[in-house]
Amino acid sequence: MAHLLHIDTSIQGDQSVSRRLTARAADRWRAAHPDGTVTYRDFAVDPIPHLDAEGGLALMIPPAEHTPAQAATYARSVELIGEVTHADVLLLGLPLYNFGPPSTVKAWVDHLVAAGLSFDPQSGNGHLGGTQFVVLASRGGGYGPGTPRDGWDHAETWLPHGVSMTGLEPRFITAELTLADRNPAMAELRPLADQSLADAEAAIDGLWARTTVG
């Protein structure tokens, strides 16, 4: 039975474009897999704890030597990696905050990169490559080639490197200029924003359009 792991991370609730995109993608996936199952996480409501001094070294210490805090951190990593392992498709909403990813996404990745769990430390082979990884990204401004902030989106450039050891290979579908409707200074960019969103939605609609059901 097909399984979807759907993760939202935006703190903007109903105003979030990345949530709008992940919801659309999840709907399209369900339509293509009517018997499929879904696991949902919302990092804005239930954030992944960041690694800290108390338990953060758990992945570098043999489990038999763990303190209670390290054992809890290790169990959390096992759980999060298991969710990805059991998913056929992983949907991640990725808004751009201060030119980088939400810190909860970084915390999640830190838990995913675990020797012996998500990759083989001897060969370097990742164990999570069997999961299709679709990233629905949103950016308030424009960061494409030729724009004043070309190269300032450090979320989209970082994530493929961040998960590379696990075997995950993210595919990005991005809507940008999402602040144009709310920022008077960006009013002239609204047609471009509308087109960017429409292009992202069209790309989502094509993800599983050819999936054979039954």
Secondary structure, 3 states (H helix, E strand, C coil): CCEEEEEECCCCHHHCHHHHHHHHHHHHHHHHCCCCEEEEEECCCCCCCCCCCCCCCHHHCCHHHCCHHHHHHHHHHHHHHHHHHCCCEEEEEEECECCECCHHHHHHHHHHCCECCCECCCCCCECCCCCEEEEEEEECCCCCCCCCCCCCCHHHHHHHHHCHHHCCCEEEEEEECCCCCCCHHHHHHHHHHHHHHHHHHHHHHCCCCCCCCC
